[in-house]
Amino acid sequence: MGRTTSKSYFWSGVRDSTPFVFVAGPFGLLFGVFATEAGLQLFETMIFTVLVFAGASQFTALTLMQDNTPTLIILVSALAVNLRVAMYSASLTPYLGAAPLWQRMFAAYMMVDQTYALSITRFEAEPALTISQRLRYYFGTNSLIAPVWVGSTFAGAYLGSQIPESWAIDFALPITFLAMVAPALRTPAHVAAALVGCTVSLLAAGVPYNLGLIIAGFAGMMTGAQVELMLQRRGMET
């Protein structure tokens, strides 16, 4: 067996992330088209994409902007949708927290759902990895997804309404999240949080300004935390 080098972890991350490219592309196209239909110019769409670099938050903000939602609600909603990234960061801190500040800042900017899902799974499976190996794997998981996301957004914004509706590119969003969430439901706390979040989001679908999503997110997080505490107490009692 060949010697495993730090560089090989980068290519391992690239390889593991390849399947997500097939949903990141349509997802980016969909946002580009959506942004054009909402009245954004090509330059504005690309600045939005590069600066925010968070698909779900971008869709949320743009949808609310179309509904003439107050700016404060738009900001709160977009931040709430992206609140999961703060939890991702906290989860990765034990593995990447010792890296230099500039590397952590770049890692924070490049944080997307796919990168987190792949990285945390690998880091937990191989706790003996060095910081260098972890960072190389982490950035490898985004080296294809990031340019595909930005490039496909440009294509969608440039082509706009020329993309036929028969392509049904809106399938990419639910498929992406299903592919990431399903393998992550490893504990009762994860499952409880997901079930409560889904249930509350359906019940709160009629809440104005899409605030039902925020309510569902907090409900899911609180449920997961409570289940985790309950299981820990049971473990201490036994």
Backbone torsions as a table, in degrees:
resi	resn	phi	psi	omega
1	MET	NA	134.9	-177.5
2	GLY	-70.4	159.1	-179.4
3	ARG	-72.7	132.8	178.5
4	THR	-83.9	121.8	179.6
5	THR	-108.3	165.1	177.5
6	SER	-60.7	-38.2	-179.0
7	LYS	-62.2	-34.4	-178.8
8	SER	-66.1	-24.3	178.3
9	TYR	-70.1	-31.7	175.3
10	PHE	-61.8	-48.4	-178.5
11	TRP	-69.6	-28.2	174.0
12	SER	-65.0	-40.9	176.5
13	GLY	-64.4	-41.2	177.0
14	VAL	-59.4	-46.5	-178.7
15	ARG	-63.4	-44.3	-178.1
16	ASP	-66.1	-28.9	-176.9
17	SER	-86.6	-10.2	-174.5
18	THR	-54.0	-43.5	-179.8
19	PRO	-58.4	-30.6	-178.5
20	PHE	-71.5	-18.3	178.2
21	VAL	-60.6	-33.3	-175.9
22	PHE	-73.8	-10.5	172.1
23	VAL	-110.1	-26.6	178.1
24	ALA	-65.9	-35.9	179.3
25	GLY	-62.4	-58.1	177.3
26	PRO	-60.2	-34.9	178.5
27	PHE	-61.2	-45.7	178.6
28	GLY	-65.2	-42.6	176.7
29	LEU	-57.5	-44.3	-178.7
30	LEU	-61.5	-43.2	179.7
31	PHE	-66.3	-41.0	179.1
32	GLY	-59.2	-45.2	178.2
33	VAL	-64.4	-45.2	-178.6
34	PHE	-60.4	-43.2	-179.5
35	ALA	-64.5	-39.8	178.5
36	THR	-64.3	-44.2	179.5
37	GLU	-65.9	-26.8	179.0
38	ALA	-80.2	-6.8	176.2
39	GLY	103.9	3.9	178.9
40	LEU	-77.7	140.4	174.0
41	GLN	-76.2	163.5	-178.7
42	LEU	-56.0	-45.6	-179.5
43	PHE	-62.3	-43.7	-179.4
44	GLU	-63.0	-41.2	179.2
45	THR	-62.2	-43.5	-177.0
46	MET	-71.4	-37.9	176.2
47	ILE	-62.8	-43.0	177.7
48	PHE	-57.4	-47.0	-177.0
49	THR	-66.9	-44.9	-176.7
50	VAL	-70.3	-39.7	-177.5
51	LEU	-75.1	-42.3	-177.7
52	VAL	-82.7	-47.1	177.4
53	PHE	49.0	49.5	179.7
54	ALA	-153.6	96.6	-171.8
55	GLY	-53.7	-49.0	-176.7
56	ALA	-63.1	-41.5	178.5
57	SER	-67.1	-36.5	178.5
58	GLN	-63.8	-44.6	178.2
59	PHE	-62.9	-43.0	-179.3
60	THR	-61.3	-49.5	-178.4
61	ALA	-62.3	-42.9	-177.1
62	LEU	-67.5	-39.0	178.0
63	THR	-62.5	-44.0	-179.7
64	LEU	-68.9	-35.2	177.4
65	MET	-62.6	-38.4	178.1
66	GLN	-65.1	-30.0	-179.1
67	ASP	-88.2	9.4	-179.0
68	ASN	56.4	38.9	178.6
69	THR	-71.6	143.9	177.0
70	PRO	-54.2	142.9	-175.5
71	THR	-56.1	-40.3	-179.5
72	LEU	-60.7	-41.2	179.3
73	ILE	-66.4	-38.4	178.5
74	ILE	-61.5	-46.8	-179.0
75	LEU	-64.2	-45.1	-179.5
76	VAL	-63.5	-42.8	-178.9
77	SER	-65.1	-45.0	179.7
78	ALA	-63.4	-41.3	178.5
79	LEU	-67.3	-37.3	-179.9
80	ALA	-65.5	-41.6	178.1
81	VAL	-61.4	-35.7	-178.2
82	ASN	-90.7	4.9	-180.0
83	LEU	-60.5	-29.0	179.6
84	ARG	-59.4	-28.6	-179.1
85	VAL	-66.5	-33.4	176.0
86	ALA	-63.5	-38.7	177.6
87	MET	-69.3	-37.0	175.1
88	TYR	-58.3	-46.9	-177.8
89	SER	-60.9	-43.5	179.0
90	ALA	-62.2	-38.1	-179.5
91	SER	-68.2	-32.3	-177.6
92	LEU	-88.7	-12.6	-176.8
93	THR	-55.7	-42.4	178.3
94	PRO	-61.2	-21.7	-176.8
95	TYR	-98.7	-31.0	-175.9
96	LEU	-119.3	-1.8	-174.2
97	GLY	-62.8	-21.9	-178.3
98	ALA	-87.8	-1.5	-179.9
99	ALA	-71.4	156.3	176.7
100	PRO	-57.1	153.2	-175.7
101	LEU	-56.3	-44.2	-176.3
102	TRP	-64.7	-32.9	177.5
103	GLN	-71.5	-38.5	177.6
104	ARG	-66.9	-37.0	177.9
105	MET	-64.8	-43.4	178.6
106	PHE	-66.6	-38.7	177.7
107	ALA	-63.7	-38.0	178.9
108	ALA	-64.4	-41.9	179.1
109	TYR	-64.5	-38.6	-175.9
110	MET	-84.3	2.4	-177.1
111	MET	-68.2	118.3	172.2
112	VAL	-132.7	167.5	-175.0
113	ASP	-58.3	-43.0	-177.2
114	GLN	-65.0	-41.8	179.1
115	THR	-61.7	-44.7	179.0
116	TYR	-62.8	-48.7	-175.9
117	ALA	-59.0	-43.5	-179.7
118	LEU	-70.2	-42.9	-174.7
119	SER	-67.9	-47.8	-177.0
120	ILE	-65.0	-34.7	177.5
121	THR	-64.2	-43.8	-179.2
122	ARG	-69.3	-42.3	-177.3
123	PHE	-66.4	-38.7	179.1
124	GLU	-70.0	-33.0	-180.0
125	ALA	-75.7	-27.6	-178.5
126	GLU	-129.2	74.5	-176.3
127	PRO	-65.6	-15.5	-177.8
128	ALA	-84.8	1.2	-179.9
129	LEU	-61.3	145.9	175.8
130	THR	-79.9	166.5	177.6
131	ILE	-58.9	-42.6	-179.9
132	SER	-60.7	-44.6	179.5
133	GLN	-64.7	-40.3	179.2
134	ARG	-64.6	-45.0	-179.3
135	LEU	-64.9	-40.6	179.3
136	ARG	-63.4	-42.4	178.2
137	TYR	-64.6	-44.8	-178.8
138	TYR	-56.6	-51.4	-178.1
139	PHE	-70.9	-27.3	175.9
140	GLY	-64.0	-35.5	-178.7
141	THR	-68.1	-16.8	-178.0
142	ASN	-109.4	-5.3	-173.3
143	SER	-69.1	-21.8	174.4
144	LEU	-98.6	-42.2	-174.3
145	ILE	-63.1	-44.7	-176.1
146	ALA	-61.1	-53.6	179.9
147	PRO	-65.5	-33.0	177.6
148	VAL	-66.4	-41.7	178.6
149	TRP	-61.1	-49.2	-178.3
150	VAL	-67.5	-43.6	-178.9
151	GLY	-65.2	-41.8	-179.9
152	SER	-70.8	-32.1	174.7
153	THR	-63.5	-42.9	176.8
154	PHE	-60.1	-45.0	-179.8
155	ALA	-62.4	-43.0	179.7
156	GLY	-64.8	-41.4	179.5
157	ALA	-69.2	-36.5	-178.2
158	TYR	-72.3	-42.2	-178.0
159	LEU	-81.6	-32.8	177.5
160	GLY	56.4	-129.0	-174.8
161	SER	-70.5	-3.4	179.2
162	GLN	-71.1	-17.5	178.6
163	ILE	-75.0	121.0	-176.6
164	PRO	-63.4	143.1	176.9
165	GLU	-65.0	-23.9	-179.5
166	SER	-64.2	-16.9	177.9
167	TRP	-69.8	-23.0	176.9
168	ALA	48.8	49.7	-176.1
169	ILE	-71.7	-6.9	179.0
170	ASP	-72.5	-1.6	176.3
171	PHE	-68.0	-21.4	-169.8
172	ALA	-64.7	-38.0	-175.6
173	LEU	-63.0	-55.5	-179.9
174	PRO	-65.4	-35.7	-179.9
175	ILE	-63.4	-42.0	-179.7
176	THR	-58.7	-49.7	-176.3
177	PHE	-71.5	-34.1	175.8
178	LEU	-63.2	-41.0	-178.8
179	ALA	-65.3	-29.8	-179.2
180	MET	-89.2	-38.1	-173.6
181	VAL	-75.4	-43.7	-174.3
182	ALA	-53.6	-50.2	179.9
183	PRO	-67.9	-18.0	-176.8
184	ALA	-83.7	-9.0	-178.9
185	LEU	-82.1	72.4	-171.7
186	ARG	-98.3	-17.2	-176.5
187	THR	-129.3	162.6	176.2
188	PRO	-58.0	-33.5	179.2
189	ALA	-64.7	-42.5	178.1
190	HIS	-61.5	-46.3	-177.3
191	VAL	-64.5	-44.3	-179.8
192	ALA	-62.4	-43.4	179.7
193	ALA	-62.0	-42.1	-179.3
194	ALA	-66.0	-43.9	-178.1
195	LEU	-65.4	-44.8	180.0
196	VAL	-66.8	-42.3	179.1
197	GLY	-60.3	-44.7	179.2
198	CYS	-64.1	-44.7	-178.3
199	THR	-63.1	-47.6	-178.7
200	VAL	-65.9	-36.8	179.6
201	SER	-63.4	-35.2	177.5
202	LEU	-71.6	-42.4	-179.6
203	LEU	-68.0	-30.8	-176.4
204	ALA	-100.5	18.2	-177.0
205	ALA	-61.6	-27.0	-177.5
206	GLY	-87.4	-0.6	-179.5
207	VAL	-67.4	133.5	-176.8
208	PRO	-58.1	153.6	174.8
209	TYR	59.8	25.1	179.3
210	ASN	60.3	23.3	-180.0
211	LEU	-70.3	-14.3	176.6
212	GLY	-59.9	-30.8	178.6
213	LEU	-65.8	-39.4	178.5
214	ILE	-66.4	-43.9	178.5
215	ILE	-59.6	-45.1	-179.5
216	ALA	-63.9	-39.4	179.6
217	GLY	-62.3	-46.3	179.3
218	PHE	-66.6	-37.6	178.8
219	ALA	-63.2	-43.2	178.8
220	GLY	-63.9	-43.9	-179.4
221	MET	-64.2	-43.5	180.0
222	MET	-64.8	-38.5	178.4
223	THR	-64.2	-46.0	179.4
224	GLY	-60.2	-42.2	179.8
225	ALA	-64.7	-41.3	-179.9
226	GLN	-66.7	-41.2	178.4
227	VAL	-64.1	-40.1	179.1
228	GLU	-62.9	-43.7	178.2
229	LEU	-64.3	-40.8	179.7
230	MET	-62.8	-41.3	179.5
231	LEU	-68.1	-36.0	178.2
232	GLN	-66.0	-39.6	178.9
233	ARG	-64.8	-41.6	177.7
234	ARG	-61.8	-39.8	179.3
235	GLY	-65.4	-35.1	178.2
236	MET	-71.7	-30.8	-178.3
237	GLU	-77.3	-25.4	-177.7
238	THR	-86.9	NA	NA
